Structure formats: structure tokens, C-alpha cells
Amino acid sequence: MNFMYIIRRGIESVLLIFVLLFMCSGCGKPNPLPSPTISNPVYRPLIALDVEIDTPPLYNLGREVALTVANKLDELASRINSGGVVVFVCRISSRSFEDCPISFKTPAISAFEMPPPVPTCGSDPYQCSTLKQAYKKALSSWQAVHTMQVNNLTSVRAWVHQQTNKIRSVSFPFDGIGSDIFGAVVTGAQNLQGINTQSKYLLLATDFVSTTSMQDIGSFSLKGVSVAAVYRTCSDNQFCQQSNSYWSNVLRSSGASSFQVYSPATSQALGLPF
């Protein structure tokens, strides 16, 4: 009798130990809490961009260039953690100076607020419960802020797309009188002056056959401006090389920090260099 009693008590003790172990298996290990994954790209400062697009009859890629620029701006101007974009879209014609039908500035977009860190509980269940409640409250506050930021981003994207649609619909009238490329370059230099940013770009979409010269415009400054010939058309390879060298000297002597040339195929494949 005593022997059976001892065995029964032993079994009960073992079962009690297992129950206690099971109940305490979660001690110090709180239930998984929601942990939103949010990341921000590296901050990108304000971009100042002037695009000069040539017109027919010698240049016929104007609409393609405008579409590419508009699509690129949709992407860049709605990027979080950025300083926005100032853009001028201008035409090269027989009278290019200040022929800029489209210009606008997009707003800066702040970085996303980061969610509160998930608490790490110790062995104290009361402290763990307190931490959980504080986290839930902080998470709720963050979700309200994050929703506001997402809605603001959506609004900015919609507004930017309205502006870029103006670029998509800009006209490039036939002008058989001439091609004032120097006037376009001066326009770009003038538009980019005074904008407080180190990211300045002048894009020239043209065949570089100019009917004006340096003497027609005088001096101008492209200090700190990166210049690129995009969708560059050329019918003669030797002339193209000589022309590229000439314009490189002109632009660099006026302070341009760089001058790169991209063919239509390269411009399509690599995108615009800004």
C-alpha cells in the first residue's frame, strides 16, 4: 500500500514538473510582435535639369526624347528621401534663346519614419507585458504617420505626372531657317545659374549642326554643370567625331565639369545620365 502510494505520488510529481516546464517554456519569450520592414534610399539632393531638344527638319527625335525625359522625371521626382527636381524643357530652333515652354519644380520628399523597435523581454512577465503595451501604442502612432507619408507620396506622384504629361505633349515645330544651338546652350547656362545644388545637368538632344556661332552670343558659364549629348544623331562618322571634339572644347572651356555623348541606341539602353 505504501509502495503504491509512493509510486502514485512519484508519477504525480513527474507530471507536475512537465506541466510547469510547459507553462514556463514561454517565459522570457513573448509572442512574436509585428515588425514592419521599412527602408530608405540614401538621400539624394536637389537636381537641376535643363533639356534642350532640337526640331525638324534636321532633327526628328524630339518626341522620343520628350517621352524619355518625362518617364525619367516620373521616377526621380517621386523618390523618397530626396530634395526634388527643378526642370526646364526647351527647344532648339532658329531662335533658341529662352524658348522653354515647360518648367517646374517638384517638392522635396522626406524619408519615411522608421517603425518603433520591437521590445526584447526578459524573464519578468509583468515587465514583458508593459513593454508589449508600450510597443503597441508606439506602433499605432507610427502607422498613422506612415499612412500620412504614403498618402503624401501618392499625391506628389500624381502632381508630377500631370507636369510630365505636359512634356509628353510639347510640340516641336518645323523650322527650316536655322538651328541656334549656341542660343540653346546659353539658355541652359542661364536657367541653371543661381540654383543652389551641386547636381546640375544640361542635356542636348541635337545633331550639333549649328547656324550660329560663339561670336553671336558672347561668353557664358557652365561652371559645375554636367553636360551630355543624348539621342545624338550624326550622318557622317568623321564629321561626328570632329563635331563632338569641337563642342567638348566649347563646353569645357565655359566651365562644364564633363561632356558625354550618347547615341540614340545608347540613350535608350542606358537611360538619361542624371
Residue pairs with C-beta under 8 A, 6 or more apart in sequence:
27 123
27 125
28 121
28 122
28 123
28 128
29 121
30 119
30 121
30 128
30 131
30 132
33 118
33 119
33 132
33 135
33 136
34 139
35 115
35 118
36 115
36 142
36 146
38 112
38 114
38 115
38 146
40 80
40 81
40 111
40 112
41 79
41 80
41 81
42 81
43 81
43 82
43 83
43 111
44 79
44 81
44 82
44 83
45 82
45 83
45 197
45 198
45 199
46 83
46 84
46 85
46 86
46 108
46 195
46 196
46 197
46 199
47 76
47 83
47 84
47 85
47 86
47 197
47 199
47 201
47 274
48 85
48 86
48 192
48 195
48 197
48 199
48 200
48 201
49 85
49 86
49 87
49 88
49 200
49 201
49 203
49 274
50 87
50 88
50 90
50 187
50 188
50 191
50 192
50 201
50 202
50 203
51 65
51 69
51 87
51 88
51 89
51 90
51 203
51 205
52 90
52 91
52 92
52 96
52 184
52 185
52 187
52 188
52 202
52 203
52 204
52 205
52 206
53 59
53 62
53 65
53 66
53 89
53 90
53 91
53 92
53 172
53 205
53 206
54 62
54 91
54 92
54 179
54 181
54 205
54 206
54 207
55 62
55 91
55 92
55 93
55 172
55 173
55 174
55 175
55 179
56 62
56 172
56 173
56 174
56 175
57 174
57 175
57 176
58 179
58 207
58 209
59 92
59 179
59 205
59 206
59 207
59 233
61 205
61 231
61 233
61 264
62 91
62 172
62 205
63 172
64 231
64 264
65 205
65 230
65 231
66 89
66 167
66 168
66 170
66 172
67 168
68 231
68 267
68 268
68 271
68 272
69 89
69 167
69 203
69 272
70 164
70 165
70 167
70 168
71 164
72 271
72 272
72 274
73 85
73 87
73 106
73 160
73 163
73 164
73 167
74 157
74 160
74 161
74 164
76 82
76 85
76 274
77 84
77 85
77 106
77 156
77 160
77 164
78 106
78 109
78 153
78 156
78 157
78 160
79 109
80 109
80 110
80 111
80 112
80 153
81 109
81 110
81 111
81 112
82 108
82 109
83 108
83 197
84 105
84 106
84 107
84 108
84 109
85 105
85 106
86 104
86 105
86 106
86 195
86 197
87 102
87 103
87 104
87 105
87 106
88 100
88 102
88 103
88 187
88 188
88 191
89 100
89 101
89 102
89 103
89 167
89 170
90 96
90 98
90 99
90 100
90 101
90 184
90 187
90 188
90 191
91 99
91 100
91 101
91 170
91 172
91 184
92 99
92 179
92 180
92 181
92 183
92 184
92 204
92 206
93 99
93 173
93 175
93 177
93 178
93 179
93 180
94 175
94 177
94 178
94 179
94 180
94 211
95 180
95 183
96 179
96 180
96 181
96 182
96 183
96 184
96 187
97 180
97 183
97 184
97 186
97 187
98 187
98 190
99 187
100 187
100 191
101 170
102 163
102 166
102 167
102 170
103 191
104 163
106 156
106 159
106 160
106 163
107 156
109 152
109 153
109 156
110 149
112 146
112 149
113 142
113 145
113 146
113 149
115 139
115 142
115 146
116 135
116 138
116 139
116 142
118 135
119 128
119 131
119 132
119 134
119 135
121 127
121 128
121 131
121 132
122 128
177 211
178 211
178 212
179 206
179 207
179 209
179 210
179 211
179 212
180 210
180 211
180 212
180 216
181 204
181 206
181 208
181 209
181 210
181 212
182 210
182 212
182 213
182 214
182 216
182 217
183 212
183 216
183 217
184 204
184 206
185 202
185 204
185 220
185 222
185 250
185 251
186 217
186 220
188 202
188 204
188 222
188 225
189 202
189 220
189 221
189 222
189 225
189 254
190 220
192 200
192 202
192 222
192 225
193 221
198 224
199 274
200 224
200 225
200 226
201 225
201 226
201 227
201 228
201 273
201 274
202 222
202 225
202 226
202 227
202 228
202 256
203 227
203 228
203 229
203 230
203 272
203 273
203 274
204 227
204 228
204 229
204 230
205 229
205 230
205 231
205 232
206 229
206 232
206 233
207 232
207 233
207 234
207 235
208 229
208 232
208 234
208 243
208 244
208 247
209 243
214 250
219 254
220 254
221 254
221 255
222 251
222 254
222 255
222 256
223 255
224 255
224 257
225 255
225 256
225 257
226 256
226 257
226 258
226 260
226 273
226 274
227 251
227 256
227 258
227 259
227 260
228 258
228 259
228 260
228 261
228 262
228 272
228 273
228 274
229 244
229 247
229 259
229 260
229 261
229 262
230 262
230 267
230 272
230 273
231 262
231 263
231 264
231 267
232 240
232 261
232 262
232 263
232 264
232 267
233 264
234 240
234 243
244 261
247 259
248 259
251 259
252 259
260 273
262 270
262 273
